[in-house]
Amino acid sequence: MADTVVPFVDLGPATRAVSADLLVDLEGLIVAGLFVNGPYVERFESAFAAATGSLYCVGVASGLDALRLALIALDLEPGDEVIVPAMTFIATFEAVVQAGARCVVVDVSGSDLCLDPAGVAASITDRTRCVLPVHLYGQMADIRALAALTASKGIALLEDACQAHGATRDGIRAGIAGTAAAYSFYPSKNLGAMGDAGALVTEDETLAAQVRALRQHGEATRYRSDYVGYTARLDAMQALVLTHKLPHLDGWNRQRGEAAAVYSRELLGVGDLVLPTAVAGADHVWHLYTVRTAKPEALAEFLGARGVATGRHYPQPPHLSAAFRDLHAPDGTFPVAEAVARETLSLPIFPGITEAQLAAVVEATRGFFAGG
Ligand SMILES: Cc1ncc(COP(=O)(O)O)c(C=O)c1O
């Protein structure tokens, strides 16, 4: 057990599940020369729309592009406000600023570490144009409450589902209750490409058409631009990779759930660990298994010395980063998110993680709290 190496993420098992068939199809794509737009991209868009239960899917180059282009399509003006959670990956904030609006930060709820609907209600002003919840670590925010709130005020609801492929809450999938949902297919995501890729799903035909135009120079039709756009298309090779991987998503999410259940059973009551939980009504897809402890860095070092790699998500909330110094939100402004940042440590989790690897993580973690 002691010499079992456990990477934080091993993409090998998922890659091996698709590689033989994928290579055959890739050869077809290369021979056909269909590298940009075209049938490979459309095939994935249809499949992902069906998988998410949405009417439209627009493939783009990254999760950030999906968020940014959706926000640009809302026609935000300087001074317009978008409500974002204080604990997220920085891309959520970047998209708002790059679309020309202002981040209004709201602390996360202690129960699900996602945007707190009560905090959102208290922060809505007459400049609020959009609420942007993040479905953090694989668990959705309270989408029913947020949808009721935004619908009653005529505010857009854009979901950052970059960590939550396949998740539901109260039976609702991302992208259904609100305006749209943005996905990243960064390689280590629950559904990951072999490079960068992303998508927006929505029920709104007009929004889908606008984002489709924005991803390619604002073109409604070739060489007829309605907007100032971008080069932000989903690459055809990545679309093909995703088409091959999508049928495995539910099974891979189940494997993540089984790994999470092992950690939650074996690490219960160990040291000062606070273990992650799924709130009632949430179908958690365990993008990350993130524990909390007073000494995350010491634990990470101890595990690393025993062959167990870990990650921290995220040691610095965006409002405390130099990039967002203009928010003038010093340490102490968002106590729940800041406590998460101080205490968080993510243990290895990925489809195909073996029993021996899980046991090695558990044994090393128990060893740390038993005094080495
Ligand atoms: C919560 C969240 N939002 C946005 C993104 C941005 O996705 P991408 O890296 O594909 O641009 C990520 C990806 O890491 C993410 O985790």
The ligand as an ORCA input file, in Angstrom:
! r2SCAN-3c Opt
* xyz 0 1
  C     -16.114     27.148    -12.224
  C     -15.387     27.338    -13.528
  N     -15.745     28.338    -14.349
  C     -15.136     28.547    -15.520
  C     -14.096     27.749    -15.944
  C     -13.419     28.078    -17.222
  O     -13.326     27.027    -18.107
  P     -12.131     26.984    -19.199
  O     -10.894     26.654    -18.471
  O     -12.564     25.909    -20.147
  O     -12.101     28.326    -19.839
  C     -13.699     26.682    -15.141
  C     -12.609     25.783    -15.586
  O     -11.669     25.456    -14.968
  C     -14.330     26.475    -13.889
  O     -13.954     25.491    -13.064
*
